Amino acid sequence: MTTLFHEHTEKTEAVLYLIAHMPSKSLSVLMNSDFVQELCNIDFMRIVVFLAQKSYNEGGCAIGAVINDDSTRQIVGMGHNTLVQDNHP
């Protein structure tokens, strides 16, 4: 299967923004392991900021998170605060 992002894809704001807005389960279709190996901690934090901004734009608190496997660099999970959006305590 051909992925959209590979080792020759530049890690631009637009690319990281797209990663932040994709469901975690879909990331293997979006980016291959060579691309993921190129991601550094700053890139993961940029994704977290996009997730926090998404929460804020939806009326919630500006909280985002990314969990990645240190050995493979793969994103295991990511998300943002949805307390206000889902109307649950």
Secondary structure, DSSP 8 states (H G I E B T S, - for coil): ---SB-TTS---HHHHHHHHTS-GGGHHHHB-HHHHHH--HHHHHHHHHHHHHHHHHTTS-S-EEEEE-TTT--EEEEEE--HHHHT--
